[in-house]
Amino acid sequence: AAKEASLFGGGAPHLTLVNPISADLSVMRPSALPNLLQAAVRNQDRGEADCALFEIGPVFLGDAPEDQRTACAGIRHGHTAPREWHNQRRVVDVFDAKADAEAALAVLGVRRASLSVDRSAADYFHPGRSAVLMQGRNRLASFGELHPNVAAHFGLRGPVVGFELFLDDVALAKAKGPARSLLKMSSFQPVSRDFAFLLDADIAASDLLRAVKSAAGPMLSDIQLFDLYQGKGIEDGKKSIAVTITLTPQKATLTEDDIEAISSAVVKLAEKNCGAVLRG
């Protein structure tokens, strides 16, 4: 409907149908998320509030042929698991949506290590719990907790998280045939190193991760943020972020000198770009 479309940046007069088959289908949709939210509230009203839904289908950002895009979107509402004895049940959050977006991009051949995070998601997402996955300067996917006003409009109780990407924006890997390429495993031992940085609280973790990725170079096969701490022992206005990187050599086993050189480069670039210093 027009109201739902307007919540997601649509509802323009030139996208309104002259003779719709239903009043609820009077506007060309700007996003696949409203349909998923409507499905989620139907589940909620029937006692199935915990749900995970997705859709792949067309959306319309304008009335030109190139404005019809193919969207892939997914949402989660409620809890991550049913009630059980070892208490792994929790409410869905922004990181579930991020993981779903990364998984969808991985299917399309996008490596997670090539992604960075930018905090410029659309206003129908929660402003402090949403972001955009970037590859270089290309926006690949938006994710986050839907804005409370949006959730309330649809009648959803509790937080709902989701993601959306346009398949047209993802450059598909060149392939000679339909078969997947063979997995290329290195015959050399991977090496992991942990870094605990102290930096200003207003510096985004994504900026630090971007600096670490850049400094680690082409042998970086994985990077994870595994700890975030503010409190006792950390001065006001500061935070501690711990990162682990995995280096996978392809031509020769890494020596201690090789590892030390890469580690030093990581520390130097983190300090230069983010003002981060290693915790003593």
C-alpha positions in Angstrom: 0.0 0.0 0.0 1.0 3.6 -0.4 1.7 4.1 3.3 4.1 1.1 3.5 5.8 2.2 0.3 6.4 5.7 1.6 8.1 4.2 4.8 10.7 2.7 2.5 11.3 5.6 0.2 8.6 4.9 -2.4 5.1 5.9 -3.1 5.8 8.4 -5.8 2.8 9.3 -8.1 4.5 7.9 -11.2 4.8 4.5 -9.4 1.1 4.4 -8.5 -1.1 2.0 -10.5 -4.1 3.4 -12.3 -6.2 0.3 -12.0 -4.8 -2.0 -9.2 -6.2 -5.4 -8.5 -6.4 -4.5 -4.8 -6.1 -1.3 -2.7 -3.1 -3.0 -0.9 -1.3 -3.4 -4.2 -1.7 0.1 -5.6 1.9 1.1 -5.6 5.0 -0.5 -7.2 7.1 -1.6 -4.2 10.5 0.1 -3.5 11.7 -2.7 -1.3 11.0 -6.4 -0.5 11.1 -5.7 3.2 7.5 -4.6 3.6 6.2 -7.9 2.3 8.4 -9.8 4.7 7.2 -7.6 7.6 3.6 -8.3 6.7 4.3 -12.0 6.7 6.1 -11.8 10.0 3.1 -10.1 11.7 0.8 -12.7 10.3 3.0 -15.4 11.9 3.1 -13.4 15.2 -0.7 -13.1 15.3 -0.9 -16.9 15.0 1.5 -17.5 17.8 4.7 -17.9 15.8 6.6 -14.8 16.7 10.0 -16.3 16.2 10.6 -16.4 12.4 13.2 -16.0 9.8 12.0 -15.1 6.3 13.5 -14.2 3.0 12.5 -13.2 -0.6 14.1 -12.7 -3.9 12.0 -10.6 -6.3 11.6 -7.3 -8.3 11.5 -3.9 -6.8 11.0 -0.5 -8.5 13.1 2.6 -7.7 11.7 4.6 -10.5 9.6 4.3 -13.7 12.5 3.8 -16.1 13.4 0.2 -17.3 16.8 0.3 -15.5 15.0 1.3 -12.2 13.5 -2.2 -11.9 16.0 -4.1 -9.7 16.1 -7.7 -8.4 16.3 -7.6 -4.6 17.3 -10.2 -2.1 16.0 -9.4 1.4 15.6 -11.3 4.7 14.3 -10.6 8.2 14.4 -12.2 11.6 11.9 -11.5 14.4 11.7 -12.7 18.0 14.3 -15.1 19.3 17.1 -17.1 17.7 16.0 -20.4 19.1 13.1 -22.1 21.0 13.2 -22.3 24.8 15.6 -25.0 25.9 17.6 -26.1 29.0 21.0 -24.7 28.3 19.7 -21.2 27.7 21.1 -20.4 24.2 17.9 -18.5 23.5 18.3 -14.7 22.9 16.5 -11.9 21.0 17.7 -11.3 17.4 20.0 -8.4 16.9 21.9 -6.4 14.3 24.7 -8.9 14.1 22.3 -11.6 13.0 21.2 -9.4 10.1 24.9 -8.7 9.3 25.7 -12.4 9.3 22.7 -13.1 7.0 23.8 -10.3 4.6 27.4 -11.6 4.5 26.1 -15.2 3.9 24.0 -14.0 1.0 26.9 -12.1 -0.5 29.2 -15.2 0.0 26.8 -17.2 -2.1 27.4 -14.6 -4.9 31.1 -15.0 -4.6 31.9 -12.0 -2.4 34.6 -12.7 0.2 33.8 -11.4 3.6 37.4 -10.2 4.0 36.8 -7.8 1.1 33.9 -6.0 2.9 33.9 -2.9 5.0 31.1 -1.3 7.0 29.7 2.2 6.5 27.1 3.7 8.8 24.9 5.2 6.1 21.9 2.9 6.1 18.5 4.1 5.0 16.3 5.9 7.5 13.9 3.0 7.8 16.6 1.2 9.8 17.5 2.1 13.4 20.1 4.9 13.2 22.4 3.4 15.8 21.9 -0.3 14.9 22.4 -0.5 11.2 25.0 -0.1 8.5 25.9 -0.8 4.9 28.4 -3.4 3.6 30.8 -1.9 1.2 33.3 -3.4 -1.3 35.6 -0.5 -2.1 33.2 2.3 -3.0 30.3 0.0 -4.0 27.3 -0.4 -1.7 26.4 -4.1 -1.7 23.9 -4.6 1.2 22.1 -2.7 3.9 21.4 -4.4 7.2 20.3 -3.7 10.7 17.4 -3.4 13.2 14.3 -1.9 11.5 13.4 1.4 13.0 11.0 1.1 16.0 8.4 3.3 14.2 8.4 0.9 11.2 8.0 -2.2 13.4 5.2 -0.5 15.3 3.5 0.5 12.0 3.3 -3.1 11.0 2.2 -4.2 14.5 5.3 -6.2 15.3 6.2 -6.6 19.0 9.9 -6.5 19.8 12.9 -5.8 17.6 13.0 -7.1 14.0 16.2 -7.1 12.0 16.8 -7.5 8.3 19.0 -6.9 5.3 18.5 -6.1 1.7 20.8 -6.2 -1.4 20.3 -5.7 -5.1 21.6 -8.7 -7.1 22.4 -6.3 -10.0 24.9 -4.4 -7.8 27.1 -7.5 -7.2 29.6 -8.3 -9.9 29.4 -12.0 -10.5 32.7 -13.8 -10.6 33.8 -14.8 -14.1 33.6 -18.5 -14.7 34.3 -20.8 -17.7 31.3 -23.0 -16.9 28.6 -23.7 -14.4 30.8 -25.8 -12.0 32.3 -24.1 -8.9 36.0 -23.7 -9.1 38.2 -26.1 -7.1 39.0 -25.1 -3.5 42.6 -23.8 -3.4 44.2 -24.9 -0.1 47.6 -23.7 0.9 50.1 -26.3 1.8 51.7 -24.0 4.3 50.8 -23.5 7.9 48.5 -20.5 8.6 49.5 -18.2 11.4 47.2 -16.3 13.8 48.1 -13.1 15.7 46.0 -11.2 18.3 46.1 -7.4 18.8 44.5 -5.5 21.6 44.2 -1.8 20.7 43.3 1.2 22.8 41.6 4.0 20.9 39.1 6.8 21.2 35.5 5.6 21.9 34.1 7.5 18.9 36.3 5.7 16.4 34.3 3.1 14.5 35.5 -0.5 14.8 35.1 -0.8 11.0 37.7 1.9 10.6 40.2 0.0 12.7 39.4 -3.3 10.9 39.9 -1.5 7.5 43.4 -0.3 8.6 44.3 -3.8 9.9 43.2 -5.4 6.6 45.2 -2.9 4.5 48.4 -3.4 6.6 48.1 -7.2 6.7 48.3 -7.5 2.9 47.4 -10.3 0.5 48.2 -13.1 2.9 45.3 -12.1 5.2 42.7 -14.9 5.0 40.6 -14.0 8.0 40.0 -11.2 10.5 37.8 -11.2 13.5 36.9 -8.6 16.2 36.7 -10.8 19.3 36.5 -8.4 22.2 35.2 -4.9 23.0 35.7 -3.4 26.4 35.0 -0.1 28.2 35.1 0.3 31.9 37.4 -0.3 34.8 41.1 0.1 33.8 40.2 2.0 30.6 40.3 5.8 30.8 37.1 7.8 30.0 36.6 8.4 26.4 38.6 5.3 25.4 37.8 1.8 24.5 39.7 -1.5 23.9 39.2 -3.5 20.8 40.8 -6.9 20.3 41.3 -8.3 16.8 42.7 -11.6 15.6 44.1 -12.0 12.1 45.0 -15.2 10.2 47.8 -15.1 7.6 47.9 -17.9 5.0 51.1 -18.0 2.9 50.9 -19.5 -0.6 54.6 -19.7 -1.5 56.6 -20.4 1.6 56.2 -20.9 5.4 56.2 -17.6 7.2 59.3 -16.9 9.3 59.3 -15.0 12.6 60.8 -12.0 10.8 57.9 -12.1 8.2 55.3 -12.3 10.9 57.0 -9.5 12.9 57.1 -7.3 9.8 53.4 -7.7 9.1 52.5 -7.2 12.8 54.6 -4.0 12.9 52.8 -2.7 9.8 49.4 -3.5 11.3 50.3 -1.5 14.5 51.7 1.4 12.6 48.8 1.8 10.2 46.3 1.4 13.1 48.0 4.2 14.9 48.3 6.4 11.8 44.6 6.0 10.6 42.8 5.5 13.9 45.1 6.8 16.7 45.1 3.3 18.1 47.9 2.0 20.3 48.6 -1.5 21.6 47.5 -2.1 25.1 50.4 -2.7 27.4 
